[in-house]
């Protein structure tokens, strides 16, 4: 009986140790940094892009705009996530609280349909999961068709 209890205790310790595997220290440090108000430097934005890429790679992107939910094809996906391919063109838009979640914004210029207008696009990244959660496209003048998508990545 005592031998069986020892064996069960050892098994429990091994299972607990395996379940408590530690996160990569660089990833944990990135998470802490993303929660700080201080703007990200260009090298930090580049490191964030490198952290986001494997998290969303190979996953289908679904967007929700109002009551409409749809999957994006490859061209539409590139339009929404294209800024993640050029960290030098992106700047930090700061923090946003969404319910209990903290998001970090990344902003770059957008290609406006009307050439006389400027546009900005912002991708909001969940700082816990490193997953983009919202995409916003805004023209410099109100009323020209600003839009936003809530993003979901699925296997």
C-alpha positions, 0 to 999 in steps of 0.5 A, spaced: 500 500 500 505 504 501 509 502 495 503 504 491 502 511 494 509 512 493 509 510 486 502 515 485 506 521 488 512 520 484 507 520 478 503 526 480 510 530 481 512 528 474 505 529 471 505 536 474 512 538 472 511 536 465 504 540 465 508 546 468 513 547 462 516 554 462 514 559 457 520 562 452 523 568 456 524 572 450 516 571 449 515 573 456 519 579 456 515 581 450 509 580 453 511 585 459 514 590 454 507 590 450 503 592 457 508 598 458 505 605 456 512 607 453 512 607 445 515 601 442 522 602 438 523 600 431 527 594 433 521 592 438 516 592 433 521 588 428 521 583 434 514 583 435 512 581 428 517 575 429 513 573 435 506 574 431 508 570 425 508 563 427 502 564 432 498 566 426 501 562 420 497 557 417 491 559 420 484 561 416 482 568 418 475 570 419 473 577 420 466 580 423 464 586 421 457 588 424 453 582 423 457 579 417 462 574 418 466 571 413 473 568 411 478 572 407 481 569 401 489 570 400 488 577 397 484 580 402 488 577 408 494 580 405 490 587 405 489 586 412 495 583 415 500 586 409 503 591 414 506 585 418 511 584 412 514 591 413 516 593 420 520 599 418 513 602 415 509 601 422 509 605 428 506 604 435 499 606 436 499 605 443 495 601 448 487 600 448 483 596 453 478 591 450 474 588 456 479 585 460 484 584 454 490 589 453 491 590 445 497 594 442 496 598 436 500 598 430 499 603 425 501 604 418 499 609 412 493 606 407 492 606 400 486 610 399 481 609 394 481 617 392 488 619 391 487 626 394 485 623 401 490 620 406 488 613 410 491 610 416 490 602 418 491 600 425 492 592 427 490 591 434 494 585 437 492 582 444 498 582 448 497 576 451 496 571 445 500 575 440 494 574 436 491 580 431 484 582 434 482 588 430 483 591 424 481 598 422 482 603 416 480 610 417 480 616 412 483 623 414 477 626 412 470 623 416 465 620 412 469 617 406 468 609 408 472 608 414 471 600 416 473 595 422 474 588 422 474 584 428 479 578 427 479 571 428 484 566 427 482 558 426 486 552 424 
